[in-house]
């Protein structure tokens, strides 16, 4: 299991990488308590409205672009055809499709509930699953 996450808050200066790492550590501790783990994490601070260092209009790693997923595939030897994308935004599903992931789950937490109809219309005909209530 890997995490690919846009971190515009870092790019905009709302918090720093140390704060991001502290949250990641807390997530990994909770997963460990449940007998689960992360195999890797990729984060992208690039954003069109970010501070100068991270100000990029359309960076290849910022979802819905597939850059983080493709980098994870190369680093870990992942099979995208056998992978699932799980997220709460339409951009998450789009990134998965662009990377060759065959199935996605749009969760009903975060933004997912309000974006479900938009995702279903946008990806009609694609092979993806919408599972709400997770």
MARPA-817489 format. One record per residue: x, y, z of N, C-alpha, C in turn; residue number from 1; residue in three letters. Coordinates in pm, 1 decimal. Example, Ala and Ser with C-alpha at 12.3 -4.5 7.8 and 13.67 -1.06 7.14 Angstrom:
2
npx, npy, npz, capx, capy, capz, cpx, cpy, cpz, dogu, kolgu
1319.0, -569.0, 780.0, 1230.0, -450.0, 780.0, 1320.0, -330.0, 780.0, 1, ala
1285.0, -225.0, 708.0, 1367.0, -106.0, 714.0, 1290.0, 3.0, 787.0, 2, ser
***
This chain:
134
npx, npy, npz, capx, capy, capz, cpx, cpy, cpz, dogu, kolgu
85.2, -116.7, 0.0, 0.0, 0.0, 0.0, 89.5, 122.6, 0.0, 1, unk
61.3, 213.2, -90.7, 136.1, 338.2, -97.5, 40.0, 455.6, -87.5, 2, unk
94.8, 569.6, -54.1, 19.6, 694.4, -50.0, 77.9, 787.6, -154.2, 3, unk
-9.0, 849.0, -233.5, 29.6, 958.9, -321.8, -61.8, 1074.8, -286.3, 4, unk
-2.4, 1185.5, -246.6, -82.8, 1293.9, -191.7, -35.5, 1430.7, -238.7, 5, unk
-130.1, 1511.5, -285.4, -100.5, 1651.5, -313.6, -89.0, 1722.7, -178.7, 6, unk
12.6, 1805.1, -164.9, 34.0, 1880.3, -41.2, 51.0, 2028.8, -72.5, 7, unk
-56.6, 2089.8, -123.8, -53.6, 2231.9, -156.3, -27.2, 2316.3, -32.2, 8, unk
-62.3, 2266.2, 85.2, -36.3, 2340.0, 209.0, 111.4, 2363.7, 231.7, 9, unk
194.4, 2267.0, 195.1, 339.3, 2286.8, 203.4, 380.2, 2392.1, 100.8, 10, unk
331.9, 2376.7, -20.5, 366.3, 2469.4, -127.7, 324.2, 2611.6, -100.0, 11, unk
213.7, 2628.5, -31.6, 162.1, 2762.1, 0.1, 217.4, 2816.4, 132.0, 12, unk
296.7, 2736.3, 199.7, 357.8, 2782.3, 324.1, 267.8, 2773.3, 446.3, 13, unk
157.4, 2700.2, 439.1, 67.7, 2685.1, 554.7, 130.4, 2597.7, 662.6, 14, unk
210.9, 2501.1, 621.3, 285.9, 2414.6, 711.8, 408.6, 2366.1, 635.3, 15, unk
502.5, 2304.3, 705.2, 627.3, 2263.4, 640.6, 635.9, 2111.3, 628.8, 16, unk
745.9, 2064.2, 568.8, 763.7, 1920.5, 549.0, 773.9, 1846.8, 681.7, 17, unk
828.6, 1910.5, 784.1, 838.0, 1845.3, 915.8, 698.3, 1816.5, 970.4, 18, unk
606.2, 1909.2, 954.0, 467.9, 1886.7, 998.8, 402.7, 1775.2, 917.9, 19, unk
426.5, 1773.6, 788.1, 375.3, 1665.9, 703.9, 429.1, 1531.5, 751.8, 20, unk
560.1, 1524.8, 777.2, 622.5, 1400.4, 823.6, 565.4, 1356.3, 958.0, 21, unk
534.3, 1451.2, 1046.4, 476.0, 1416.7, 1176.0, 339.3, 1350.1, 1157.8, 22, unk
259.8, 1401.6, 1065.5, 129.5, 1340.7, 1037.3, 148.5, 1202.8, 975.8, 23, unk
242.0, 1189.3, 882.2, 269.3, 1059.0, 821.3, 312.0, 957.1, 926.7, 24, unk
395.4, 999.6, 1019.2, 440.2, 910.9, 1126.3, 322.0, 865.9, 1211.3, 25, unk
232.0, 958.8, 1243.2, 113.7, 923.5, 1322.4, 24.7, 825.2, 1246.4, 26, unk
7.9, 845.8, 1117.1, -71.1, 753.2, 1035.3, -6.8, 614.9, 1036.6, 27, unk
123.3, 609.7, 1018.1, 192.7, 481.4, 1014.9, 186.3, 410.9, 1150.2, 28, unk
189.7, 486.2, 1259.5, 176.1, 425.7, 1392.2, 38.2, 363.3, 1410.0, 29, unk
-65.7, 433.8, 1366.7, -203.1, 380.2, 1377.0, -219.2, 256.6, 1288.9, 30, unk
-164.4, 260.3, 1169.7, -169.9, 142.8, 1082.2, -99.4, 24.4, 1147.4, 31, unk
16.1, 50.0, 1205.5, 92.8, -56.0, 1269.9, 14.0, -120.1, 1384.9, 32, unk
-55.8, -37.5, 1461.9, -138.8, -89.4, 1571.3, -245.2, -185.3, 1519.1, 33, unk
-288.1, -164.2, 1394.6, -390.7, -249.1, 1333.9, -329.9, -362.3, 1251.3, 34, unk
-196.7, -374.9, 1253.7, -130.6, -480.9, 1178.2, -112.2, -448.4, 1031.1, 35, unk
-118.3, -321.7, 994.9, -104.3, -278.7, 855.6, 17.4, -187.1, 843.9, 36, unk
55.1, -153.9, 720.6, 170.8, -68.2, 699.2, 162.6, -3.8, 562.6, 37, unk
244.0, 98.1, 544.3, 262.6, 161.2, 414.1, 394.8, 112.5, 356.9, 38, unk
393.8, 83.8, 227.2, 517.0, 45.1, 159.4, 590.7, 166.1, 103.9, 39, unk
522.8, 279.1, 96.3, 586.3, 400.6, 47.1, 488.9, 516.2, 46.0, 40, unk
543.2, 637.2, 38.8, 460.4, 758.1, 32.7, 527.5, 860.0, -58.6, 41, unk
449.1, 920.1, -146.1, 493.8, 1026.0, -236.0, 404.4, 1145.8, -212.8, 42, unk
465.3, 1263.5, -203.7, 389.5, 1386.5, -179.6, 434.6, 1494.6, -276.8, 43, unk
340.0, 1574.0, -322.2, 367.9, 1680.9, -418.5, 321.2, 1815.2, -363.0, 44, unk
415.8, 1908.0, -345.0, 383.1, 2041.6, -293.9, 360.9, 2141.9, -406.7, 45, unk
384.3, 2102.8, -530.4, 370.0, 2195.7, -642.2, 223.6, 2232.3, -663.7, 46, unk
200.5, 2361.0, -689.9, 64.7, 2412.1, -707.4, 73.6, 2544.8, -783.0, 47, unk
-24.9, 2576.5, -865.4, -21.0, 2703.4, -939.1, -18.9, 2827.0, -849.3, 48, unk
-74.2, 2817.3, -728.1, -80.0, 2930.9, -636.2, 19.5, 2919.5, -521.3, 49, unk
118.7, 2833.3, -535.3, 216.1, 2811.1, -427.8, 317.1, 2925.2, -420.8, 50, unk
395.8, 2923.6, -311.4, 508.7, 3015.4, -300.2, 607.4, 2984.5, -412.6, 51, unk
697.9, 3076.5, -439.5, 786.0, 3069.6, -556.7, 851.8, 2933.0, -576.6, 52, unk
906.3, 2873.8, -471.1, 978.3, 2747.0, -484.5, 891.3, 2635.4, -542.0, 53, unk
762.3, 2636.6, -509.7, 671.1, 2529.6, -551.4, 565.9, 2575.7, -652.0, 54, unk
579.2, 2696.7, -703.2, 479.7, 2749.2, -797.3, 504.0, 2691.1, -936.5, 55, unk
418.1, 2596.6, -974.1, 424.4, 2534.5, -1106.4, 280.4, 2518.0, -1153.2, 56, unk
253.4, 2559.4, -1273.7, 116.7, 2556.5, -1326.1, 61.1, 2415.1, -1338.2, 57, unk
138.1, 2323.2, -1393.7, 85.6, 2189.1, -1420.9, 196.8, 2085.7, -1401.3, 58, unk
240.6, 2067.3, -1279.2, 351.9, 1975.0, -1252.0, 308.4, 1830.8, -1275.9, 59, unk
396.4, 1749.4, -1329.5, 364.5, 1610.9, -1364.4, 329.3, 1525.2, -1243.2, 60, unk
369.2, 1567.1, -1123.5, 341.0, 1488.1, -1003.4, 212.7, 1531.2, -933.1, 61, unk
160.1, 1647.1, -965.9, 38.1, 1693.2, -899.9, -83.0, 1624.9, -961.6, 62, unk
-156.8, 1550.4, -878.3, -277.4, 1485.8, -928.8, -372.2, 1593.4, -981.1, 63, unk
-435.8, 1573.0, -1094.9, -467.5, 1446.3, -1158.9, -358.3, 1391.2, -1250.5, 64, unk
-243.2, 1457.0, -1258.9, -133.8, 1400.1, -1338.6, -81.3, 1275.2, -1268.2, 65, unk
-31.5, 1180.2, -1343.6, 4.6, 1050.6, -1285.4, 148.1, 1038.9, -1235.5, 66, unk
224.8, 1147.2, -1230.6, 367.1, 1139.7, -1201.6, 404.9, 1064.6, -1075.4, 67, unk
335.1, 1089.6, -964.4, 370.1, 1019.0, -840.5, 344.2, 869.5, -853.6, 68, unk
235.1, 833.3, -917.9, 204.0, 691.4, -936.6, 305.7, 623.5, -1027.7, 69, unk
345.3, 692.7, -1133.1, 443.9, 635.5, -1225.0, 580.3, 621.9, -1157.4, 70, unk
615.1, 719.0, -1073.7, 740.1, 710.0, -998.6, 735.6, 593.3, -899.8, 71, unk
622.3, 576.0, -834.2, 606.2, 463.3, -741.4, 614.7, 330.8, -816.2, 72, unk
552.8, 325.2, -933.1, 559.6, 203.0, -1014.2, 703.5, 167.2, -1046.7, 73, unk
781.5, 266.4, -1089.1, 921.2, 241.9, -1124.5, 1004.2, 201.8, -1002.8, 74, unk
980.7, 266.4, -891.0, 1060.0, 240.3, -770.6, 1027.8, 105.9, -706.7, 75, unk
900.7, 64.0, -720.3, 856.3, -53.9, -646.9, 816.8, -170.7, -736.0, 76, unk
824.2, -151.1, -867.3, 787.0, -258.1, -958.4, 639.4, -292.3, -952.2, 77, unk
555.5, -191.4, -936.2, 411.6, -213.8, -923.3, 348.3, -250.0, -1056.9, 78, unk
244.0, -329.1, -1051.6, 160.7, -356.6, -1167.4, 38.0, -267.3, -1156.6, 79, unk
28.8, -169.0, -1242.5, -85.6, -77.7, -1236.2, -215.6, -150.1, -1270.3, 80, unk
-209.3, -247.5, -1357.6, -329.1, -322.0, -1395.2, -385.9, -401.0, -1277.7, 81, unk
-302.6, -432.0, -1179.0, -347.7, -507.2, -1061.6, -367.0, -416.8, -939.8, 82, unk
-347.7, -286.3, -957.1, -355.9, -191.4, -845.9, -492.3, -124.0, -839.5, 83, unk
-521.6, -66.4, -724.7, -643.0, 11.3, -701.5, -602.8, 151.1, -657.1, 84, unk
-679.5, 251.3, -698.4, -661.6, 388.3, -652.1, -776.6, 418.5, -558.5, 85, unk
-746.6, 470.6, -441.3, -849.0, 506.9, -344.2, -831.2, 654.4, -312.1, 86, unk
-939.0, 731.6, -323.3, -929.5, 873.7, -293.1, -1065.1, 935.3, -271.2, 87, unk
-1062.9, 1062.7, -234.2, -1188.5, 1132.5, -207.6, -1213.2, 1246.0, -306.6, 88, unk
-1133.9, 1252.8, -414.2, -1151.6, 1356.7, -515.4, -1151.3, 1295.3, -654.8, 89, unk
-1215.9, 1363.7, -746.3, -1218.5, 1321.3, -885.9, -1075.7, 1317.1, -941.2, 90, unk
-990.9, 1410.3, -897.2, -851.4, 1410.6, -942.8, -777.6, 1282.3, -904.3, 91, unk
-816.4, 1220.4, -793.4, -753.5, 1094.1, -753.3, -786.6, 984.5, -854.3, 92, unk
-913.9, 974.6, -889.8, -957.2, 875.0, -988.2, -890.2, 902.3, -1122.6, 93, unk
-886.2, 1029.1, -1162.2, -823.5, 1067.1, -1289.4, -675.8, 1029.0, -1291.5, 94, unk
-604.4, 1055.2, -1184.1, -462.0, 1018.7, -1177.9, -444.8, 868.8, -1194.0, 95, unk
-530.2, 792.4, -1129.3, -523.5, 647.8, -1142.5, -545.8, 602.8, -1285.4, 96, unk
-646.7, 657.2, -1350.0, -676.3, 620.9, -1489.2, -557.7, 656.5, -1578.5, 97, unk
-501.4, 775.5, -1561.0, -387.8, 819.4, -1643.1, -265.2, 730.7, -1621.6, 98, unk
-253.8, 672.4, -1502.1, -138.3, 586.2, -1471.6, -161.9, 441.7, -1513.0, 99, unk
-283.0, 409.6, -1557.5, -312.2, 273.5, -1600.0, -373.5, 186.0, -1492.6, 100, unk
-414.0, 247.0, -1381.3, -481.5, 171.8, -1276.0, -620.7, 136.0, -1327.3, 101, unk
-659.3, 10.8, -1310.9, -784.5, -36.8, -1369.2, -906.4, -14.4, -1280.9, 102, unk
-888.3, -0.9, -1151.3, -1001.6, 17.1, -1060.6, -973.3, 128.2, -962.5, 103, unk
-1074.9, 207.4, -931.5, -1063.2, 314.1, -833.1, -1182.4, 311.7, -739.9, 104, unk
-1157.9, 357.4, -620.2, -1263.3, 372.3, -520.4, -1269.3, 518.7, -481.8, 105, unk
-1385.9, 579.3, -496.6, -1409.5, 716.1, -450.9, -1481.7, 704.0, -317.5, 106, unk
-1411.3, 732.5, -208.8, -1469.6, 715.3, -76.0, -1564.3, 829.7, -43.8, 107, unk
-1656.5, 804.7, 46.4, -1758.1, 903.4, 82.3, -1712.6, 994.7, 195.1, 108, unk
-1587.7, 982.1, 236.8, -1535.3, 1073.4, 336.9, -1465.6, 1188.1, 265.5, 109, unk
-1424.6, 1289.6, 338.8, -1359.3, 1403.8, 275.8, -1452.1, 1466.0, 172.6, 110, unk
-1404.6, 1481.9, 52.0, -1482.5, 1542.1, -55.8, -1566.5, 1440.5, -133.7, 111, unk
-1542.2, 1313.1, -110.6, -1599.5, 1208.1, -194.2, -1749.4, 1209.2, -208.6, 112, unk
-1821.6, 1228.6, -99.7, -1967.7, 1223.6, -105.9, -2022.7, 1327.1, -203.1, 113, unk
-1972.3, 1448.9, -196.4, -2025.0, 1554.3, -283.0, -1976.6, 1542.7, -427.6, 114, unk
-1870.1, 1468.0, -451.2, -1814.4, 1455.9, -585.6, -1852.6, 1326.9, -657.0, 115, unk
-1929.4, 1241.0, -591.8, -1960.9, 1110.7, -652.0, -2031.1, 1124.0, -786.7, 116, unk
-2133.1, 1206.6, -793.6, -2207.9, 1221.9, -918.5, -2117.1, 1275.5, -1029.5, 117, unk
-2032.9, 1373.8, -997.0, -1939.1, 1428.8, -1094.2, -1844.4, 1319.6, -1144.5, 118, unk
-1794.9, 1236.3, -1054.8, -1704.2, 1128.1, -1094.4, -1774.9, 1026.9, -1183.3, 119, unk
-1895.9, 989.5, -1147.4, -1969.5, 891.2, -1227.2, -1994.3, 942.1, -1368.3, 120, unk
-2028.2, 1072.2, -1381.0, -2050.8, 1129.6, -1513.5, -1919.9, 1140.1, -1592.0, 121, unk
-1814.2, 1184.4, -1526.5, -1686.3, 1206.3, -1593.7, -1621.5, 1076.8, -1640.9, 122, unk
-1637.5, 970.0, -1563.8, -1567.8, 845.4, -1595.5, -1661.2, 736.7, -1645.6, 123, unk
-1781.1, 772.7, -1689.0, -1874.1, 674.4, -1744.1, -1806.0, 600.3, -1858.7, 124, unk
-1813.6, 470.2, -1856.3, -1750.7, 389.6, -1959.4, -1613.1, 339.1, -1919.1, 125, unk
-1551.3, 401.6, -1820.0, -1424.5, 351.1, -1767.8, -1454.7, 244.1, -1665.8, 126, unk
-1361.1, 155.5, -1648.5, -1376.4, 46.3, -1552.9, -1330.3, 94.6, -1415.7, 127, unk
-1422.8, 145.5, -1336.8, -1389.4, 189.3, -1202.1, -1507.6, 166.5, -1112.8, 128, unk
-1484.8, 156.7, -985.7, -1590.5, 128.7, -889.3, -1605.3, 245.4, -794.1, 129, unk
-1728.1, 276.2, -759.0, -1754.5, 380.8, -661.8, -1810.5, 314.5, -536.8, 130, unk
-1737.0, 320.9, -428.2, -1780.1, 261.3, -302.8, -1789.1, 370.9, -198.5, 131, unk
-1907.1, 394.4, -147.8, -1925.6, 501.2, -51.5, -1944.6, 445.0, 88.7, 132, unk
-1924.0, 527.7, 187.6, -1945.4, 488.5, 325.0, -1821.9, 433.7, 392.7, 133, unk
-1708.2, 436.2, 325.3, -1584.3, 387.2, 385.7, -1528.8, 492.7, 478.4, 134, unk
***
